[in-house]
């Protein structure tokens, strides 16, 4: 399976993203497939890499991931009962000997639902328990530093931001909470302004994000706000889980 994909270019350093909607409907994407890796999982997955000038290269070698046996009982005193809902689950392998390389720039992991895209993304971002995992992940041909997960950005599939704050206030909250105190307020504000401009959020920068009781910005603008909350930290690598599903970014 192969896809012809043209991901929009950006000034963001390096992006690794998962998307099942792109795999199910590729008719709206045009361009040239730069690099494809076939992932031998329960379902076929393609890795599409579109190089771009950026400071980081991410490679992974012989990645295997197995979900361990877990007791389904919620009460320890009942776990030995011979009942179906108290029996343990057998180990299940999710990823099978996967290797590949993401070049500098924007990258995407493509595949149908349930094939292991998010699992692979979490492993690359060092967000999975190493128990049950084997293989090697390298950043710029070096093993990941123990602090790796704190130096990269990660945007989960669900949009999590404060609906009672404006777009600008959400970005300011993120940078003030997570940036060192040594960084001046003016530098932080400049960074927020730059990210707002890069993400095309100028028109809604001073609009509240919105809640179920308060009308706010659109779904695509909300997703870009969540992305911006990570970009204000200038991460070397930005991971995004299903960023385009159900939204017009």
N, C-alpha and C positions, 0 to 999 in steps of 0.2 A: 504494500500500500504506500502511496506517495501523495503528497499534497503540494500544490503550487500556492505559495504564501508570500504576501508582501506586507510585512509589518511596518507600521508608520515609524519613521526615524525620529529620534529624540535626543536630547542632550543628557539624558540620564545615563550614568556610567555603564552599568551592566544589568540586564533584566532577565530573569528566568521566570517563566509563567506557564501555568497549566490552563488548558481550555478544551472542554469536550464539545462545545458548540461549534468551534472551528473545524473539529474533526467530522462532525455530522453534516456540516454544510459548508463546503469549500468553494461554492460557486461565486461567492462575493469576494473572494481573495484571489488576487492575480499577482504574477511575478515569477521569479525563478527560485526553485528549491536549491538553497545553498548547500545544506548538509543534512543528511537523513541517517538516523541510527534506528535499526529495528530492535525493539526491546522484547525479549522472549519472556513474556509474562503469560497470564491466563488469556489475555487478549493482546493482539498486536498493537503497539504504540509506535509512533514516529516522533523523533526529536528533530526539530527544525531549527537551524542556527543561522542567523543572519549577522555576519561580522560587522563591527563598527568600532571606530577608535574609542577605546576605553581602557581603564587600568587593570582589569582583572580577567583572568581566564580560569574557568572551573572545569575540572575533569574528574571522572569517577570510573573506578575500575573494579570489575567482578563483584558488583553489588548484589547481595542476596538478602532478603528480609522475610522472616517467618514470625507469624503471630503465635506466641507460646500457648500452652495449655492453660486454661483458666477454669476454675470452679464456678459454675453458674449459681451456686447457692449464695444467698445473702446472709445466711445465719450459719455460723461455724458449727453449731451443735447439730445441724441437719445435713451436713455435707456428705455423711456416710450413708444416708438413706438410699435405698435402691429405687430411686424414682427418676424418670427421664429428665425432669427439669433441674435435678440436682447433680447430674453427671457432668464430668469435665469435658471441655472441648478438645478435640485433637488439634495438634499444631497444624497450621496452614501456611504454606509458603506463598507470599504475595509477589515478590520480585525474584527473578531467576537470572543470576550471572549477567547483570547489565553493565555495560561499559560504554562510555561516550565522552564527548568533550564539548563544552560550550565556549565558543570563541567570544572575544570582546564584542559587546553590543547587545542587541535585543534577541532573545531566544524564546522558543515556545516548546512545550511538551504537549503533543497532540494525541488524542485517543478517545475512545468511547467511555462512557461512565463505568466505573468499577474496575478499570484495568490497572490501577496503581499509580496514576499520575500524581495525586496529592501525596501519596506515600513516598514516592521518589523525591518530590519537591521538599518534603519535610526532612528526609535523610540528607539531602544536599545542604539544607539550611541548618543542619545540626539540631533539629527539633524533635527527633525521634530517640527513644530509649535505645542505647546501643545493644541491649540484650535482644538477641534474635537477629542481629544484623552482622553481616560480614562484608568485607570489601574495603576499598580505600577511596577517599575523596581528597583531592588536591586543589589548592588555590594557588595559581601561578607556579605550578609544579612543586609546591611545598605542602606538607601536612597542615591541616587547619589548626590554628592556635586555639587553646582552650577558651579564649574570649571571642572566638569567631562569631558566635550567635549574637553577641552584643554590638558588633561592628557592622552588621548587615541589616537591611530593612526587610520586613516581612508583612505583607498585606493579606489577611485572611479573606475567605470568600464572603463572610458576612460583613456588612458595613457597620463598623463600630466607631461612632463619634458622638459628641454631645449635641443633641438636637436643639437645645435651647441657646446654643452659641452660634455665632456667625461662622462662615467659612474661614475668615481671617483669624477669628478668635480660637478656632480649633487648631489651626496650624501654629499659632503663637503659644497656645497651651502646651502642645507637643514639644516645641523647641525649648521653651523655658523650663519644662519639667526634666528634659533629658540631656540638654546641652550643659557643659561645664559652666560654672559661674564666671570663669575667666573671660568668657565670650561676652562682649558688651551688648547692651540692649539694642544699640543702633545696628550692630552687625546681625543680630538675630532678626530685627525688623527688615533689614535689607534682604536677608535670606528668604523670609516669608514672602516678601514682594516678588522676588525673582521666581519662586516656585509657583505662585499664583499666576504669574505671567506665562510661565512655561506650560502650565496645565490649562490655560485658557479659562481661568476662573474670575477674570476681572469683573465680568458683569454680575456675578453673584457673591463677590468677596465679602460684602457687608450684609448679606442676607442670612437669616437663621437657617440652619440645616433642616430643621423641622422634626416633628415627632408624629405619633399617630393622632395626636390632638391638635397639632400645630402645622399648618401647611408651610412647606419650605421649598428647598431646591429639588431638582429632578434627580432620578436615580443615577444617571450618568455623572452628574455634578457631585453627588454624594460619594460615589466611588472615587472620583478624582480627588476629592477632599481627603479621603482615607489614604490614598496614595501620597498626597502632598504631606500628610502628617509624618510619613517616613522619609520623604525626600528632603525635608528641611534639615535632616540630620546628615545629609551628604553621604549616604552609605556607599561603600565600594560596590556592593552587589545588592540588588533589590529583587526579592522573591514575591510573586503574586500568585495566589491560588484562585483560579477561575475568575479573572478580572472582568471578562466581557459577558459572562453568562447572564442572560435576561436583561442586559443593559446596553444602551447606545453610548459608548464612551466618547 
